[in-house]
């Protein structure tokens, strides 16, 4: 695998980081938190030694905080990298406790892929193989998992044919992801990009407009910082004005 292909496939993981999956339902109670609140929670968990806990819920929460803050808040490369690396380490500990947990596979793959992308690995084949293994295992455990379908859609879209790329499979997984969650902005953005790449600007514009019109039910701060601006830029690039009204 050449350097360019490896980095592109690793970088696709960055697009899947807006929401945790399945078992992290406790976050519903703190949906209105802002990044500053999450930083304080992270500091508190670290001080309490949560990274060395044998409590699966605490480990998953910690790995999720590293993921969200590394993706949505931190700007400095070293700070982002340290967050993703620690998130992967904590998620691995959670995997050792319960391999059958879908959330552990998602958080491990997302943190690992994000860290690898920042490190700029030249020999990325091993990491990509590991990512695919965890995503497929995630789908075995939870066939309706939004993030897993999104990840696979991106992998099939980014990989060349000789390494398993498949454009039809890519759009099928992206469509599946948005059908499972109308408000899942990362998948809608990537579905729109797929349409744009394959010569369907009108369909692409519809997806980008939906990103603007249908903010996520959780973690809107990430949507406000990342997904909404991306959709606005893409709409401007194809000459479509933003719709001021509610979704039809």
C-alpha positions as CSV (number, residue, x, y, z in Angstrom):
1,X,0.0,0.0,0.0
2,X,1.4,3.4,-0.9
3,X,1.7,6.3,1.5
4,X,-1.0,8.4,0.0
5,X,-3.7,5.6,0.1
6,X,-2.8,4.7,3.6
7,X,-3.1,8.2,4.9
8,X,-6.4,8.8,3.1
9,X,-8.0,5.7,4.5
10,X,-6.8,6.5,8.0
11,X,-8.1,10.1,7.8
12,X,-11.6,8.8,7.0
13,X,-11.9,7.9,10.6
14,X,-12.1,11.6,11.5
15,X,-15.5,11.9,9.9
16,X,-17.2,9.5,12.3
17,X,-16.6,11.0,15.6
18,X,-19.7,13.1,16.4
19,X,-21.6,10.6,18.5
20,X,-21.0,7.5,20.6
21,X,-23.0,4.4,19.9
22,X,-25.2,1.9,21.8
23,X,-24.3,1.5,25.4
24,X,-23.4,5.1,26.2
25,X,-27.0,6.0,26.9
26,X,-26.0,7.8,30.1
27,X,-24.9,10.7,28.0
28,X,-28.6,11.4,27.3
29,X,-28.7,12.9,30.7
30,X,-25.9,15.4,30.0
31,X,-26.8,16.2,26.4
32,X,-26.6,20.0,27.1
33,X,-23.0,19.9,28.2
34,X,-20.5,22.1,26.4
35,X,-16.8,21.4,25.7
36,X,-15.7,23.2,28.8
37,X,-17.9,20.9,30.9
38,X,-16.5,17.9,29.2
39,X,-13.0,19.0,29.9
40,X,-13.8,19.4,33.6
41,X,-15.4,15.9,33.6
42,X,-12.3,14.5,31.8
43,X,-10.0,16.0,34.4
44,X,-12.1,14.7,37.2
45,X,-12.1,11.1,35.8
46,X,-8.4,11.2,35.2
47,X,-7.8,12.5,38.8
48,X,-9.9,9.6,40.1
49,X,-7.9,7.1,38.2
50,X,-10.7,6.0,35.9
51,X,-8.2,4.9,33.2
52,X,-7.1,2.1,35.5
53,X,-10.7,1.2,36.4
54,X,-12.3,-2.2,35.8
55,X,-15.7,-0.5,35.5
56,X,-16.7,-0.8,31.8
57,X,-19.0,2.2,31.9
58,X,-16.3,4.5,33.3
59,X,-13.8,3.3,30.8
60,X,-16.2,3.9,27.9
61,X,-17.1,7.3,29.1
62,X,-13.4,8.2,29.4
63,X,-12.6,6.9,25.9
64,X,-15.6,8.8,24.5
65,X,-14.5,12.1,26.1
66,X,-11.0,11.8,24.7
67,X,-12.5,11.1,21.3
68,X,-15.0,14.0,21.3
69,X,-12.5,16.6,22.7
70,X,-9.7,15.5,20.4
71,X,-12.0,15.8,17.4
72,X,-14.3,18.7,18.3
73,X,-12.3,21.0,20.6
74,X,-8.5,20.6,20.6
75,X,-6.6,22.4,17.9
76,X,-3.0,21.7,18.8
77,X,-1.8,18.6,17.0
78,X,0.1,17.2,19.9
79,X,-2.9,17.7,22.2
80,X,-5.2,16.0,19.7
81,X,-2.8,13.1,19.2
82,X,-2.3,12.6,23.0
83,X,-6.1,12.5,23.4
84,X,-6.7,9.9,20.7
85,X,-3.8,7.7,21.8
86,X,-5.1,7.7,25.4
87,X,-8.6,7.1,24.1
88,X,-7.4,4.1,22.2
89,X,-5.5,2.8,25.2
90,X,-8.5,3.1,27.5
91,X,-10.8,1.6,24.8
92,X,-8.4,-1.4,24.5
93,X,-8.7,-1.9,28.3
94,X,-12.5,-1.9,27.9
95,X,-12.2,-4.5,25.1
96,X,-10.1,-6.7,27.4
97,X,-13.0,-6.5,29.9
98,X,-15.8,-7.1,27.4
99,X,-15.1,-7.9,23.8
100,X,-18.8,-8.4,23.1
101,X,-19.5,-4.7,23.7
102,X,-20.2,-2.8,20.4
103,X,-19.2,0.5,22.0
104,X,-15.7,-0.8,22.8
105,X,-15.0,-1.6,19.2
106,X,-16.3,1.7,17.9
107,X,-14.3,3.8,20.5
108,X,-11.2,1.8,19.9
109,X,-11.4,2.0,16.1
110,X,-12.3,5.7,16.1
111,X,-9.5,6.7,18.5
112,X,-6.9,4.5,16.9
113,X,-7.7,5.7,13.3
114,X,-7.6,9.3,14.4
115,X,-4.3,8.9,16.2
116,X,-2.8,7.1,13.2
117,X,-3.9,9.8,10.8
118,X,-2.2,12.5,12.9
119,X,1.0,10.4,13.1
120,X,1.1,10.2,9.3
121,X,2.0,6.5,9.3
122,X,3.8,5.4,6.1
123,X,3.1,1.7,6.5
124,X,-0.7,2.0,7.2
125,X,-1.8,-1.5,6.0
126,X,-1.7,-3.1,9.5
127,X,-3.7,-0.2,11.0
128,X,-6.3,-0.3,8.2
129,X,-6.7,-4.0,8.6
130,X,-7.2,-3.6,12.3
131,X,-9.8,-0.9,11.8
132,X,-11.7,-3.0,9.3
133,X,-11.7,-6.0,11.7
134,X,-13.2,-3.9,14.5
135,X,-15.8,-2.3,12.3
136,X,-17.0,-5.7,11.0
137,X,-17.1,-7.0,14.5
138,X,-19.1,-3.9,15.5
139,X,-21.6,-4.8,12.8
140,X,-21.8,-8.4,14.0
141,X,-22.7,-7.2,17.4
142,X,-25.0,-4.4,16.2
143,X,-26.2,-4.7,12.6
144,X,-28.1,-1.4,12.8
145,X,-25.1,0.6,14.1
146,X,-25.0,4.0,12.4
147,X,-21.3,4.6,12.9
148,X,-20.3,1.2,11.6
149,X,-22.2,1.7,8.3
150,X,-20.7,5.1,8.0
151,X,-17.2,3.8,8.5
152,X,-17.6,1.0,6.0
153,X,-19.1,3.5,3.5
154,X,-16.0,5.7,3.8
155,X,-13.6,2.7,3.6
156,X,-15.3,1.4,0.5
157,X,-15.3,4.8,-1.1
158,X,-11.7,5.7,-0.3
159,X,-9.9,2.4,-0.9
160,X,-8.8,1.6,-4.5
161,X,-10.5,-1.4,-6.1
162,X,-7.5,-3.7,-5.7
163,X,-7.6,-3.1,-1.9
164,X,-11.3,-3.7,-1.5
165,X,-12.8,-0.4,-2.7
166,X,-16.3,-0.6,-4.0
167,X,-18.3,2.5,-4.9
168,X,-21.7,0.8,-4.9
169,X,-21.1,-0.7,-1.5
170,X,-19.9,2.7,-0.3
171,X,-23.2,4.5,-1.2
172,X,-25.3,1.5,0.1
173,X,-23.6,1.8,3.6
174,X,-23.9,5.6,3.6
175,X,-27.6,5.5,2.7
176,X,-28.1,2.8,5.4
177,X,-26.4,5.1,7.9
178,X,-28.6,8.1,7.2
179,X,-31.7,5.9,7.1
180,X,-30.9,4.7,10.6
181,X,-30.4,8.3,11.9
182,X,-31.8,11.3,10.0
183,X,-29.7,13.6,12.1
184,X,-26.4,11.9,11.8
185,X,-24.5,14.8,10.1
186,X,-21.1,13.0,9.3
187,X,-22.8,10.4,7.2
188,X,-25.0,13.0,5.4
189,X,-21.9,15.0,4.6
190,X,-20.1,12.0,3.2
191,X,-23.2,10.9,1.2
192,X,-23.4,14.3,-0.3
193,X,-19.7,14.2,-1.2
194,X,-20.3,10.8,-2.8
195,X,-23.1,12.3,-4.9
196,X,-20.9,15.2,-5.9
197,X,-18.0,13.0,-6.8
198,X,-20.2,10.9,-9.0
199,X,-21.8,13.8,-10.9
200,X,-25.1,14.3,-9.0
201,X,-24.8,17.9,-7.6
202,X,-28.5,18.3,-7.0
203,X,-28.6,15.2,-4.8
204,X,-25.5,16.4,-3.0
205,X,-27.1,19.7,-2.3
206,X,-30.1,18.0,-0.8
207,X,-27.9,16.2,1.7
208,X,-25.8,19.3,2.6
209,X,-29.0,21.2,3.2
210,X,-30.3,18.5,5.5
211,X,-27.2,18.8,7.5
212,X,-28.0,22.5,8.1
213,X,-31.8,21.9,8.6
214,X,-31.5,18.8,10.9
215,X,-29.0,19.4,13.7
216,X,-28.2,16.4,15.8
217,X,-30.3,15.6,18.9
218,X,-27.1,15.2,20.9
219,X,-23.7,17.1,20.9
220,X,-24.8,20.0,18.9
221,X,-21.6,21.8,19.8
222,X,-19.7,19.5,17.5
223,X,-22.2,20.1,14.7
224,X,-21.9,23.8,15.2
225,X,-18.1,23.8,15.2
226,X,-17.5,21.3,12.4
227,X,-20.4,19.8,10.4
228,X,-22.5,22.9,9.8
229,X,-19.5,24.9,8.5
230,X,-18.5,22.1,6.2
231,X,-22.0,21.8,4.8
232,X,-22.0,25.6,4.2
233,X,-18.7,25.5,2.4
234,X,-19.8,22.6,0.2
235,X,-23.0,24.4,-0.7
236,X,-21.2,27.5,-1.7
237,X,-18.8,25.4,-3.9
238,X,-21.7,24.1,-5.9
239,X,-23.5,27.4,-6.0
240,X,-26.5,26.6,-3.9
241,X,-27.9,29.0,-1.3
242,X,-28.8,27.8,2.2
243,X,-32.4,27.1,2.8
244,X,-33.8,29.4,5.6
245,X,-36.9,27.2,6.2
246,X,-37.4,24.0,8.1
247,X,-36.8,20.7,6.4
248,X,-39.6,19.6,4.1
